[in-house]
Amino acid sequence: MEAEVKDNISPSEGNVQQVQADHITLEQGGIGRAEARFIDLGEGGIGMAFSENITIKEGGVGIAFADTVKIETGTVAFAAAGEISGNAHILFDVRAAVLFGLITGAVVGLIKALAGKRAA
């Protein structure tokens, strides 16, 4: 199921593959990809969300790209947001991704350097 709306959309239950709107309100169910200025999420879930403002009451988002993410009780796997507030359960954010990349690069570089010395 796919839907494109220019103003507001509020799927109550069920799943929607992709939604583009000014304001999305989701109480239950799921959206694969959501693009809106405002996203309000109740107990549902969104795979990937692009928004200025995301509010999560009890739901979850896989990947959130937003200016502001407000979480009452919910989870976000990866968040790229200017501001994150509330009872946030975020598994991976931009700072963690940068730190992970730096550490991984240093470890791989060290292993290659040590392996190169042994071969010589």
MIBA-648600 format. One record per residue: residue number from 1; residue in one letter; chain; y, x, z of N, C-alpha, C in turn. Coordinates in nm, 4 decimals, decimal comma. Layout:
% MIBA-648600
+------+-------+-------+----------+----------+----------+----------+----------+----------+----------+----------+----------+
! zaba ! kelum ! kekol !     n_py !     n_px !     n_pz !    ca_py !    ca_px !    ca_pz !     c_py !     c_px !     c_pz !
+------+-------+-------+----------+----------+----------+----------+----------+----------+----------+----------+----------+
!  NUM !     A !     A !        Y !        X !        Z !        Y !        X !        Z !        Y !        X !        Z !
...
+------+-------+-------+----------+----------+----------+----------+----------+----------+----------+----------+----------+
END
This chain:
% MIBA-648600
+------+-------+-------+----------+----------+----------+----------+----------+----------+----------+----------+----------+
! zaba ! kelum ! kekol !     n_py !     n_px !     n_pz !    ca_py !    ca_px !    ca_pz !     c_py !     c_px !     c_pz !
+------+-------+-------+----------+----------+----------+----------+----------+----------+----------+----------+----------+
!    1 !     M !     A !  -0,1166 !   0,0845 !   0,0000 !   0,0000 !   0,0000 !   0,0000 !   0,1235 !   0,0895 !   0,0000 !
!    2 !     E !     A !   0,2192 !   0,0625 !  -0,0824 !   0,3406 !   0,1426 !  -0,0914 !   0,4611 !   0,0500 !  -0,0897 !
!    3 !     A !     A !   0,5663 !   0,0917 !  -0,0204 !   0,6853 !   0,0082 !  -0,0125 !   0,8095 !   0,0945 !  -0,0224 !
!    4 !     E !     A !   0,9073 !   0,0470 !  -0,0948 !   1,0374 !   0,1123 !  -0,1004 !   1,1422 !   0,0065 !  -0,0738 !
!    5 !     V !     A !   1,2259 !   0,0313 !   0,0255 !   1,3276 !  -0,0643 !   0,0656 !   1,4576 !   0,0110 !   0,0843 !
!    6 !     K !     A !   1,5696 !  -0,0510 !   0,0533 !   1,6981 !   0,0182 !   0,0645 !   1,7669 !  -0,0044 !   0,1977 !
!    7 !     D !     A !   1,7398 !  -0,1142 !   0,2689 !   1,8096 !  -0,1411 !   0,3940 !   1,7187 !  -0,1192 !   0,5151 !
!    8 !     N !     A !   1,6423 !  -0,2205 !   0,5528 !   1,5586 !  -0,2134 !   0,6727 !   1,4157 !  -0,2539 !   0,6399 !
!    9 !     I !     A !   1,3210 !  -0,1929 !   0,7116 !   1,1820 !  -0,2338 !   0,6997 !   1,1198 !  -0,2280 !   0,8381 !
!   10 !     S !     A !   1,0368 !  -0,3278 !   0,8693 !   0,9708 !  -0,3349 !   0,9991 !   0,8263 !  -0,3802 !   0,9809 !
!   11 !     P !     A !   0,7365 !  -0,2913 !   0,9344 !   0,5968 !  -0,3326 !   0,9270 !   0,5431 !  -0,3523 !   1,0682 !
!   12 !     S !     A !   0,4819 !  -0,4670 !   1,0970 !   0,4382 !  -0,4948 !   1,2340 !   0,3006 !  -0,4338 !   1,2623 !
!   13 !     E !     A !   0,2066 !  -0,4481 !   1,1721 !   0,0741 !  -0,3895 !   1,1891 !   0,0227 !  -0,3481 !   1,0527 !
!   14 !     G !     A !  -0,0772 !  -0,2636 !   1,0514 !  -0,1325 !  -0,2172 !   0,9255 !  -0,0736 !  -0,0828 !   0,8877 !
!   15 !     N !     A !  -0,1090 !  -0,0386 !   0,7694 !  -0,0674 !   0,0931 !   0,7247 !   0,0120 !   0,0848 !   0,5957 !
!   16 !     V !     A !   0,1115 !   0,1710 !   0,5849 !   0,1929 !   0,1816 !   0,4650 !   0,1916 !   0,3279 !   0,4240 !
!   17 !     Q !     A !   0,1713 !   0,3534 !   0,2958 !   0,1633 !   0,4910 !   0,2486 !   0,2974 !   0,5619 !   0,2538 !
!   18 !     Q !     A !   0,4026 !   0,4999 !   0,1996 !   0,5332 !   0,5643 !   0,1931 !   0,6432 !   0,4601 !   0,2077 !
!   19 !     V !     A !   0,7453 !   0,4947 !   0,2880 !   0,8576 !   0,4038 !   0,3087 !   0,9877 !   0,4824 !   0,2964 !
!   20 !     Q !     A !   1,0823 !   0,4275 !   0,2205 !   1,2176 !   0,4811 !   0,2118 !   1,3129 !   0,3668 !   0,2430 !
!   21 !     A !     A !   1,3935 !   0,3857 !   0,3482 !   1,4849 !   0,2798 !   0,3900 !   1,5992 !   0,3400 !   0,4687 !
!   22 !     D !     A !   1,6984 !   0,2594 !   0,4979 !   1,8073 !   0,3025 !   0,5839 !   1,7597 !   0,3061 !   0,7287 !
!   23 !     H !     A !   1,6812 !   0,2048 !   0,7705 !   1,6329 !   0,1935 !   0,9079 !   1,4877 !   0,1458 !   0,9039 !
!   24 !     I !     A !   1,4000 !   0,2205 !   0,9698 !   1,2585 !   0,1837 !   0,9789 !   1,2260 !   0,1585 !   1,1249 !
!   25 !     T !     A !   1,1642 !   0,0429 !   1,1532 !   1,1156 !   0,0108 !   1,2862 !   0,9659 !  -0,0148 !   1,2748 !
!   26 !     L !     A !   0,8864 !   0,0594 !   1,3508 !   0,7405 !   0,0460 !   1,3462 !   0,6896 !   0,0282 !   1,4879 !
!   27 !     E !     A !   0,6325 !  -0,0895 !   1,5183 !   0,5796 !  -0,1160 !   1,6520 !   0,4324 !  -0,0749 !   1,6609 !
!   28 !     Q !     A !   0,3515 !  -0,1118 !   1,5634 !   0,2104 !  -0,0750 !   1,5588 !   0,1757 !  -0,0458 !   1,4142 !
!   29 !     G !     A !   0,0705 !   0,0302 !   1,3937 !   0,0313 !   0,0627 !   1,2582 !   0,0705 !   0,2045 !   1,2239 !
!   30 !     G !     A !   0,0723 !   0,2345 !   1,0952 !   0,1019 !   0,3709 !   1,0556 !   0,1742 !   0,3794 !   0,9230 !
!   31 !     I !     A !   0,2480 !   0,4885 !   0,9066 !   0,3168 !   0,5193 !   0,7818 !   0,2817 !   0,6630 !   0,7475 !
!   32 !     G !     A !   0,2405 !   0,6852 !   0,6239 !   0,2090 !   0,8204 !   0,5805 !   0,3324 !   0,9081 !   0,5733 !
!   33 !     R !     A !   0,4333 !   0,8621 !   0,5009 !   0,5584 !   0,9372 !   0,4837 !   0,6754 !   0,8408 !   0,4978 !
!   34 !     A !     A !   0,7668 !   0,8726 !   0,5893 !   0,8808 !   0,7855 !   0,6146 !   1,0106 !   0,8630 !   0,5955 !
!   35 !     E !     A !   1,1028 !   0,8048 !   0,5175 !   1,2347 !   0,8631 !   0,4961 !   1,3389 !   0,7567 !   0,5270 !
!   36 !     A !     A !   1,4258 !   0,7851 !   0,6258 !   1,5287 !   0,6883 !   0,6644 !   1,6367 !   0,7577 !   0,7448 !
!   37 !     R !     A !   1,7524 !   0,6931 !   0,7539 !   1,8567 !   0,7465 !   0,8428 !   1,8141 !   0,7318 !   0,9874 !
!   38 !     F !     A !   1,7505 !   0,6183 !   1,0212 !   1,7051 !   0,5905 !   1,1576 !   1,5597 !   0,5466 !   1,1542 !
!   39 !     I !     A !   1,4788 !   0,6058 !   1,2412 !   1,3383 !   0,5663 !   1,2554 !   1,3135 !   0,5370 !   1,4023 !
!   40 !     D !     A !   1,2674 !   0,4145 !   1,4318 !   1,2286 !   0,3737 !   1,5666 !   1,0794 !   0,3476 !   1,5668 !
!   41 !     L !     A !   1,0068 !   0,4235 !   1,6485 !   0,8610 !   0,4162 !   1,6504 !   0,8138 !   0,3671 !   1,7858 !
!   42 !     G !     A !   0,7363 !   0,2580 !   1,7861 !   0,6797 !   0,2038 !   1,9101 !   0,5478 !   0,2707 !   1,9413 !
!   43 !     E !     A !   0,4376 !   0,1996 !   1,9190 !   0,3042 !   0,2533 !   1,9463 !   0,2355 !   0,3020 !   1,8199 !
!   44 !     G !     A !   0,3028 !   0,3055 !   1,7116 !   0,2424 !   0,3449 !   1,5852 !   0,2444 !   0,4944 !   1,5636 !
!   45 !     G !     A !   0,2138 !   0,5321 !   1,4410 !   0,2128 !   0,6728 !   1,4069 !   0,2683 !   0,6962 !   1,2677 !
!   46 !     I !     A !   0,3302 !   0,8115 !   1,2492 !   0,3849 !   0,8502 !   1,1192 !   0,3351 !   0,9909 !   1,0887 !
!   47 !     G !     A !   0,2833 !   1,0099 !   0,9688 !   0,2354 !   1,1418 !   0,9290 !   0,3483 !   1,2409 !   0,9128 !
!   48 !     M !     A !   0,4471 !   1,2071 !   0,8292 !   0,5613 !   1,2945 !   0,8041 !   0,6872 !   1,2093 !   0,8036 !
!   49 !     A !     A !   0,7864 !   1,2490 !   0,8858 !   0,9087 !   1,1709 !   0,8982 !   1,0304 !   1,2578 !   0,8675 !
!   50 !     F !     A !   1,1192 !   1,2067 !   0,7825 !   1,2466 !   1,2707 !   0,7490 !   1,3568 !   1,1735 !   0,7891 !
!   51 !     S !     A !   1,4448 !   1,2154 !   0,8811 !   1,5448 !   1,1221 !   0,9303 !   1,6597 !   1,1950 !   0,9981 !
!   52 !     E !     A !   1,7705 !   1,1245 !   1,0151 !   1,8800 !   1,1760 !   1,0969 !   1,8448 !   1,1595 !   1,2445 !
!   53 !     N !     A !   1,7838 !   1,0446 !   1,2790 !   1,7562 !   1,0117 !   1,4174 !   1,6189 !   0,9466 !   1,4286 !
!   54 !     I !     A !   1,5295 !   1,0076 !   1,5049 !   1,3961 !   0,9519 !   1,5284 !   1,3835 !   0,9216 !   1,6767 !
!   55 !     T !     A !   1,3446 !   0,7983 !   1,7105 !   1,3191 !   0,7577 !   1,8485 !   1,1724 !   0,7184 !   1,8593 !
!   56 !     I !     A !   1,1017 !   0,7830 !   1,9520 !   0,9583 !   0,7568 !   1,9701 !   0,9384 !   0,7015 !   2,1110 !
!   57 !     K !     A !   0,8816 !   0,5791 !   2,1196 !   0,8562 !   0,5187 !   2,2507 !   0,7203 !   0,5620 !   2,3040 !
!   58 !     E !     A !   0,6132 !   0,5323 !   2,2328 !   0,4784 !   0,5696 !   2,2765 !   0,3932 !   0,6190 !   2,1608 !
!   59 !     G !     A !   0,4495 !   0,6375 !   2,0467 !   0,3725 !   0,6731 !   1,9289 !   0,3648 !   0,8226 !   1,9064 !
!   60 !     G !     A !   0,3264 !   0,8567 !   1,7852 !   0,3147 !   0,9970 !   1,7510 !   0,3573 !   1,0234 !   1,6079 !
!   61 !     V !     A !   0,4061 !   1,1453 !   1,5854 !   0,4469 !   1,1890 !   1,4522 !   0,3823 !   1,3236 !   1,4267 !
!   62 !     G !     A !   0,3239 !   1,3393 !   1,3082 !   0,2639 !   1,4670 !   1,2726 !   0,3700 !   1,5726 !   1,2508 !
!   63 !     I !     A !   0,4592 !   1,5488 !   1,1563 !   0,5662 !   1,6428 !   1,1238 !   0,6970 !   1,5651 !   1,1227 !
!   64 !     A !     A !   0,7954 !   1,6128 !   1,2018 !   0,9249 !   1,5450 !   1,2110 !   1,0361 !   1,6401 !   1,1706 !
!   65 !     F !     A !   1,1125 !   1,6011 !   1,0686 !   1,2327 !   1,6727 !   1,0272 !   1,3493 !   1,5799 !   1,0564 !
!   66 !     A !     A !   1,4349 !   1,6166 !   1,1533 !   1,5429 !   1,5265 !   1,1933 !   1,6558 !   1,6046 !   1,2589 !
!   67 !     D !     A !   1,7731 !   1,5419 !   1,2610 !   1,8833 !   1,5985 !   1,3376 !   1,8563 !   1,5812 !   1,4871 !
!   68 !     T !     A !   1,8101 !   1,4603 !   1,5250 !   1,7846 !   1,4281 !   1,6648 !   1,6500 !   1,3590 !   1,6788 !
!   69 !     V !     A !   1,5688 !   1,4042 !   1,7739 !   1,4420 !   1,3390 !   1,8075 !   1,4471 !   1,3033 !   1,9550 !
!   70 !     K !     A !   1,4311 !   1,1735 !   1,9859 !   1,4276 !   1,1250 !   2,1239 !   1,2880 !   1,0717 !   2,1510 !
!   71 !     I !     A !   1,2249 !   1,1220 !   2,2570 !   1,0874 !   1,0830 !   2,2868 !   1,0812 !   1,0284 !   2,4285 !
!   72 !     E !     A !   1,0333 !   0,9029 !   2,4426 !   1,0100 !   0,8466 !   2,5760 !   0,8735 !   0,8939 !   2,6251 !
!   73 !     T !     A !   0,7678 !   0,8547 !   2,5577 !   0,6324 !   0,9003 !   2,5847 !   0,5621 !   0,9064 !   2,4506 !
!   74 !     G !     A !   0,5542 !   1,0217 !   2,3940 !   0,4935 !   1,0344 !   2,2632 !   0,4681 !   1,1796 !   2,2311 !
!   75 !     T !     A !   0,4128 !   1,2011 !   2,1139 !   0,3737 !   1,3352 !   2,0739 !   0,4218 !   1,3642 !   1,9327 !
!   76 !     V !     A !   0,4651 !   1,4871 !   1,9104 !   0,4993 !   1,5364 !   1,7782 !   0,4250 !   1,6682 !   1,7603 !
!   77 !     A !     A !   0,3488 !   1,6809 !   1,6515 !   0,2744 !   1,8044 !   1,6280 !   0,3684 !   1,9181 !   1,5889 !
!   78 !     F !     A !   0,4585 !   1,8951 !   1,4932 !   0,5564 !   1,9961 !   1,4507 !   0,6916 !   1,9290 !   1,4388 !
!   79 !     A !     A !   0,7920 !   1,9864 !   1,5044 !   0,9265 !   1,9296 !   1,5000 !   1,0269 !   2,0336 !   1,4531 !
!   80 !     A !     A !   1,1012 !   1,9982 !   1,3502 !   1,2149 !   2,0778 !   1,3049 !   1,3370 !   1,9888 !   1,3262 !
!   81 !     A !     A !   1,3997 !   2,0040 !   1,4436 !   1,5091 !   1,9149 !   1,4802 !   1,6209 !   1,9934 !   1,5450 !
!   82 !     G !     A !   1,7422 !   1,9455 !   1,5242 !   1,8571 !   2,0072 !   1,5876 !   1,8585 !   1,9832 !   1,7374 !
!   83 !     E !     A !   1,8148 !   1,8653 !   1,7802 !   1,8131 !   1,8300 !   1,9214 !   1,6875 !   1,7498 !   1,9506 !
!   84 !     I !     A !   1,6169 !   1,7891 !   2,0568 !   1,4975 !   1,7169 !   2,1019 !   1,5185 !   1,6821 !   2,2476 !
!   85 !     S !     A !   1,5031 !   1,5527 !   2,2817 !   1,5261 !   1,5112 !   2,4196 !   1,4182 !   1,4144 !   2,4649 !
!   86 !     G !     A !   1,4116 !   1,3962 !   2,5959 !   1,3164 !   1,3029 !   2,6537 !   1,1909 !   1,3723 !   2,7012 !
!   87 !     N !     A !   1,0873 !   1,2927 !   2,7212 !   0,9577 !   1,3408 !   2,7672 !   0,8792 !   1,3906 !   2,6466 !
!   88 !     A !     A !   0,9204 !   1,5048 !   2,5954 !   0,8690 !   1,5541 !   2,4676 !   0,7372 !   1,6282 !   2,4831 !
!   89 !     H !     A !   0,6381 !   1,5862 !   2,4078 !   0,5113 !   1,6573 !   2,3945 !   0,5083 !   1,7101 !   2,2516 !
!   90 !     I !     A !   0,5589 !   1,8310 !   2,2328 !   0,5675 !   1,8898 !   2,0993 !   0,4728 !   2,0081 !   2,0953 !
!   91 !     L !     A !   0,3816 !   2,0062 !   1,9999 !   0,2829 !   2,1120 !   1,9905 !   0,3402 !   2,2386 !   1,9280 !
!   92 !     F !     A !   0,4300 !   2,2238 !   1,8302 !   0,4816 !   2,3381 !   1,7548 !   0,6214 !   2,3045 !   1,7072 !
!   93 !     D !     A !   0,7206 !   2,3875 !   1,7412 !   0,8554 !   2,3657 !   1,6905 !   0,8984 !   2,4875 !   1,6094 !
!   94 !     V !     A !   1,0201 !   2,4885 !   1,5623 !   1,0678 !   2,5964 !   1,4751 !   1,0660 !   2,7304 !   1,5490 !
!   95 !     R !     A !   1,1105 !   2,7324 !   1,6741 !   1,1088 !   2,8578 !   1,7510 !   0,9669 !   2,9105 !   1,7675 !
!   96 !     A !     A !   0,8727 !   2,8226 !   1,7958 !   0,7334 !   2,8648 !   1,8108 !   0,6778 !   2,9157 !   1,6780 !
!   97 !     A !     A !   0,7165 !   2,8532 !   1,5677 !   0,6700 !   2,8978 !   1,4362 !   0,7223 !   3,0368 !   1,4030 !
!   98 !     V !     A !   0,8499 !   3,0630 !   1,4340 !   0,9083 !   3,1951 !   1,4084 !   0,8396 !   3,2998 !   1,4957 !
!   99 !     L !     A !   0,8224 !   3,2701 !   1,6227 !   0,7561 !   3,3626 !   1,7144 !   0,6123 !   3,3899 !   1,6703 !
!  100 !     F !     A !   0,5403 !   3,2864 !   1,6316 !   0,4036 !   3,3024 !   1,5829 !   0,4006 !   3,3931 !   1,4596 !
!  101 !     G !     A !   0,4930 !   3,3727 !   1,3678 !   0,4997 !   3,4556 !   1,2469 !   0,5294 !   3,6012 !   1,2783 !
!  102 !     L !     A !   0,6226 !   3,6261 !   1,3711 !   0,6552 !   3,7635 !   1,4098 !   0,5364 !   3,8324 !   1,4753 !
!  103 !     I !     A !   0,4709 !   3,7650 !   1,5674 !   0,3560 !   3,8246 !   1,6361 !   0,2408 !   3,8485 !   1,5391 !
!  104 !     T !     A !   0,2130 !   3,7517 !   1,4540 !   0,1046 !   3,7672 !   1,3564 !   0,1341 !   3,8826 !   1,2616 !
!  105 !     G !     A !   0,2567 !   3,8926 !   1,2144 !   0,2948 !   4,0019 !   1,1248 !   0,2805 !   4,1374 !   1,1922 !
!  106 !     A !     A !   0,3226 !   4,1469 !   1,3193 !   0,3106 !   4,2734 !   1,3927 !   0,1642 !   4,3121 !   1,4130 !
!  107 !     V !     A !   0,0801 !   4,2157 !   1,4483 !  -0,0624 !   4,2440 !   1,4700 !  -0,1295 !   4,2856 !   1,3400 !
!  108 !     V !     A !  -0,1038 !   4,2146 !   1,2317 !  -0,1634 !   4,2492 !   1,1021 !  -0,1143 !   4,3865 !   1,0569 !
!  109 !     G !     A !   0,0143 !   4,4154 !   1,0742 !   0,0682 !   4,5468 !   1,0383 !   0,0041 !   4,6582 !   1,1187 !
!  110 !     L !     A !  -0,0154 !   4,6350 !   1,2486 !  -0,0792 !   4,7342 !   1,3349 !  -0,2241 !   4,7580 !   1,2933 !
!  111 !     I !     A !  -0,2955 !   4,6525 !   1,2633 !  -0,4356 !   4,6658 !   1,2200 !  -0,4435 !   4,7433 !   1,0892 !
!  112 !     K !     A !  -0,3556 !   4,7130 !   0,9937 !  -0,3553 !   4,7852 !   0,8659 !  -0,3203 !   4,9327 !   0,8852 !
!  113 !     A !     A !  -0,2231 !   4,9601 !   0,9751 !  -0,1841 !   5,0978 !   1,0018 !  -0,2994 !   5,1770 !   1,0640 !
!  114 !     L !     A !  -0,3690 !   5,1147 !   1,1596 !  -0,4819 !   5,1815 !   1,2234 !  -0,5981 !   5,2002 !   1,1273 !
!  115 !     A !     A !  -0,6231 !   5,1005 !   1,0427 !  -0,7308 !   5,1107 !   0,9440 !  -0,6980 !   5,2178 !   0,8414 !
!  116 !     G !     A !  -0,5708 !   5,2348 !   0,8045 !  -0,5287 !   5,3368 !   0,7087 !  -0,5461 !   5,4762 !   0,7645 !
!  117 !     K !     A !  -0,5228 !   5,4955 !   0,8938 !  -0,5396 !   5,6262 !   0,9567 !  -0,6869 !   5,6664 !   0,9639 !
!  118 !     R !     A !  -0,7752 !   5,5690 !   0,9857 !  -0,9187 !   5,5975 !   0,9921 !  -0,9731 !   5,6361 !   0,8558 !
!  119 !     A !     A !  -0,9212 !   5,5743 !   0,7507 !  -0,9702 !   5,6028 !   0,6150 !  -0,9256 !   5,7403 !   0,5685 !
!  120 !     A !     A !  -0,8160 !   5,7915 !   0,6194 !  -0,7629 !   5,9215 !   0,5748 !  -0,8294 !   6,0380 !   0,6386 !
+------+-------+-------+----------+----------+----------+----------+----------+----------+----------+----------+----------+
END
